[in-house]
């Protein structure tokens, strides 16, 4: 997952990364360690109904979707700058 965090988000913060994206990546990493599964693999299983609706899984799925949306937004911004 960390390989998806390259690049600079112009004007968002001094570190060059969107703070929400970093926070989500950390949370996703916590779930990945806890459940021994990559977020993308988890989300496929979750979407296909192969997991329970446990609170952690619902939150993990939402965080994964939010991460993907922010990552796409960052990619779009970077393309507009280049």
GIGITA-V439600 format. One record per backbone hydrogen bond with DSSP energy under -0.5 kcal/mol. CO is the residue of the C=O (numbers start at 1). NH is the residue of the N-H. Records with the same first field share a line. If there is no record, write none. Layout:
CO: NH, NH
//
This chain:
1: 4
2: 5
3: 6
8: 10
9: 12, 13
13: 16
16: 9
18: 22
19: 23
20: 24
21: 25
22: 26
23: 27
24: 28
25: 29
26: 30
27: 31
28: 32
29: 33
30: 34
31: 35
32: 36, 37
38: 42
39: 43
40: 44
41: 45
42: 46
43: 47
44: 48
45: 50
46: 49
54: 58
55: 59
56: 60
57: 61
58: 62
59: 63
60: 64
61: 65
62: 66
63: 67
64: 68
65: 69
66: 70
67: 71
68: 72
69: 73
70: 74
71: 75
72: 76
73: 77
74: 78
75: 79
76: 80
77: 81
78: 82
//
